[in-house]
Amino acid sequence: MTWADRFLYTLKENDVGLVTYVPDNVLAPLISGATADNYFVSVVATREDEAVGTLAGAYMGGLRGVAMMQTSGFALVANALASLIVPYQIPAIIVVSERGTLGEFNIGQVAVARTMRPVLDSIAVTHHTLTDEATMPFIVDQSIKQAFTTQSPVVFILSPLLTGGNPLAAAKLT
């Protein structure tokens, strides 16, 4: 199984059936796996804050979901987290493909990568940077369980060490 297969399997094991996302090259294995699997209801969003809002509405309707986005798009969700998800205790599961590190060429990605974790800490949102396939299933499984038990959001930051990074960025470097 690939890291993406393991991640999707863990979502299923935790009854997370909605996948809302903004398209991203690094997330492509997760997105294509979810859209090809009839277990998941996949919804493409036009903006990252829309994906988070979709999660909130789905949760209120009894459906567990995950929102997927890249680092630069995370800059759009701070208000949705601070004014909707956190105060209304919605256990949003958010996956962010990490850009802006390890040789990144796009300064916009770098700026958001530097501020993402401090923003999450300032609004008391639990976050984990996933770096390897060996520990990822345990961290994801236990964190999802905790999110729903405590009615708190959790953000999984997918490190390039796990995903192999952005194929477009790697091509630009050669």
C-alpha positions in Angstrom: 0.0 0.0 0.0 1.1 3.5 -0.7 1.0 6.3 1.9 -2.2 7.6 0.2 -3.8 4.1 0.3 -3.0 3.9 4.0 -4.4 7.3 4.7 -7.7 6.6 2.9 -8.0 3.2 4.6 -7.6 5.0 8.0 -10.3 7.5 7.0 -12.6 4.6 6.2 -11.8 2.9 9.5 -12.9 6.0 11.3 -16.1 6.4 9.3 -15.0 9.5 7.5 -17.0 9.4 4.2 -16.9 13.0 2.8 -13.8 14.2 1.0 -13.9 17.8 0.0 -10.8 19.3 -1.7 -9.2 22.0 -3.8 -7.2 20.2 -6.5 -3.4 19.9 -5.8 -0.6 17.9 -7.4 0.7 16.6 -4.1 -2.7 15.5 -3.0 -3.5 13.9 -6.4 -3.0 10.3 -5.0 -5.5 11.0 -2.2 -8.0 12.8 -4.4 -7.9 10.2 -7.2 -8.1 7.4 -4.6 -11.1 8.9 -2.9 -12.9 9.8 -6.2 -12.4 6.3 -7.5 -13.8 4.7 -4.3 -17.6 4.5 -3.9 -17.2 4.6 -0.1 -16.4 8.3 -0.3 -18.5 11.2 -1.4 -16.1 13.5 -3.1 -16.8 17.3 -3.5 -14.4 19.6 -5.3 -14.3 23.1 -3.7 -13.5 26.4 -5.4 -11.7 27.7 -2.3 -10.3 26.2 0.8 -12.6 28.1 3.2 -15.5 26.6 1.1 -14.1 23.1 1.8 -14.1 23.8 5.5 -17.6 25.2 5.4 -18.7 22.1 3.6 -17.2 20.0 6.4 -19.1 22.0 9.0 -22.4 21.5 7.2 -21.8 17.8 6.7 -21.0 17.3 10.3 -24.2 19.1 11.4 -26.0 16.7 9.1 -24.3 13.7 10.7 -21.5 13.0 8.1 -17.8 12.9 9.0 -15.5 14.5 6.5 -12.1 15.7 5.6 -11.0 18.8 3.7 -7.8 18.7 1.6 -5.7 21.7 0.4 -2.2 22.9 -0.1 -0.2 25.2 2.1 -1.0 28.4 0.2 -4.7 27.7 0.4 -4.4 27.2 4.1 -4.1 31.0 4.3 -7.8 31.3 3.5 -9.0 29.1 6.3 -7.8 30.8 9.5 -11.1 32.8 9.8 -13.3 29.7 9.2 -11.3 27.8 11.8 -11.4 30.6 14.4 -15.0 31.8 13.9 -16.8 28.5 13.0 -14.9 25.3 13.6 -13.3 26.0 17.0 -16.1 27.9 18.8 -18.8 25.5 17.6 -16.7 22.5 18.4 -16.8 20.9 15.0 -14.3 18.0 14.6 -13.0 19.1 11.2 -10.3 16.9 9.8 -8.0 18.9 7.5 -5.2 17.7 5.4 -2.6 20.2 4.1 0.1 19.3 1.5 3.1 21.1 2.7 4.8 23.4 0.3 7.2 26.2 1.1 10.0 24.0 2.6 12.8 21.9 1.3 13.9 23.9 -1.7 10.6 25.5 -2.6 10.8 28.0 -5.4 7.5 29.8 -4.9 7.8 32.6 -2.3 4.1 32.6 -1.7 4.3 29.1 -0.5 7.2 29.9 1.7 5.4 32.7 3.5 2.4 30.6 4.3 4.5 27.6 5.4 6.3 29.9 7.9 3.0 31.1 9.5 0.8 28.0 9.3 1.9 26.3 12.5 1.9 29.5 14.6 -1.6 30.3 13.4 -2.8 26.9 14.3 -1.2 27.1 17.7 -2.7 30.6 18.3 -6.3 29.3 17.8 -5.5 26.0 19.7 -5.9 23.7 16.8 -4.1 20.4 17.1 -1.8 19.7 14.2 0.6 16.9 13.2 3.3 17.0 10.6 3.3 13.5 8.9 6.8 12.6 7.7 6.9 8.9 7.3 4.7 5.9 6.3 5.5 3.9 9.4 4.0 6.3 12.0 1.4 7.9 9.8 -1.5 5.4 10.2 -1.2 5.5 14.0 -1.1 9.3 14.2 -4.0 9.7 11.8 -6.1 7.1 13.4 -5.6 8.2 17.0 -6.0 11.9 16.1 -9.3 11.4 14.2 -10.6 9.4 17.2 -9.5 12.2 19.5 -11.0 14.9 17.3 -14.5 13.3 17.3 -14.3 12.4 21.0 -13.3 16.0 22.1 -15.2 17.7 19.3 -12.0 19.5 18.2 -10.4 20.0 14.8 -7.2 18.4 13.7 -4.8 19.3 10.9 -2.5 16.9 9.2 0.4 18.5 7.4 1.8 16.2 4.8 5.5 16.7 4.7 7.5 16.3 1.4 9.4 13.6 3.3 6.1 11.6 3.2 4.7 12.6 -0.1 7.8 13.1 -2.2 7.0 16.8 -2.6 5.5 18.7 -5.5 6.4 17.1 -8.8 6.1 20.4 -10.6 8.6 22.0 -8.2 11.0 19.1 -8.6 10.8 19.5 -12.4 11.5 23.2 -12.1 14.7 22.5 -10.2 16.1 20.2 -12.9 
